[in-house]
């Protein structure tokens, strides 16, 4: 299980990783199948064992913006399952035949209740990642804004 390589589970001792492994299961999804769509209720977190998941932001019915490609060892998808309102903020589809470790929200929250230190570590890791992404997004907005100003100035 690649949970140890997912930022959510960084710094968890082996016994806590064992508890996580006990509530997870493997699932294989064929290429081009959607895992979830933006706005759907988030019931699961997915870790890529083999293959690849593309995260996309739908803009129009036939237009989507690629956001990230998740491969084994570089993250997880579906963290909306950890935060209210428990919805997925992006859509995700398999770009290849993909084998996943699947963890149900109910199961991970049961672990949080039985082991508050486990929950604290996971949620701290999530908060750190979200703050990092917020900083990255602000930099992207700044770059796009400056490009817009430059193009308006020289037009």
Buried (B, 14 or more C-beta within 10 A) or exposed (E): BBBBBBBBBBEBEEEBBEBBEEBBEEBEBEEEEEBBEBBBEBBBBBBBBBBBBBBBEBEEEEEBEEBBEBBBEBBBBBBBBBBEEEBBBBBBBBBBBBBBBBBBBEBBEEBBEEBEEBBEBBBEBBEEBEEEEEEEEEEEEEEEEEEEEEEEEEE
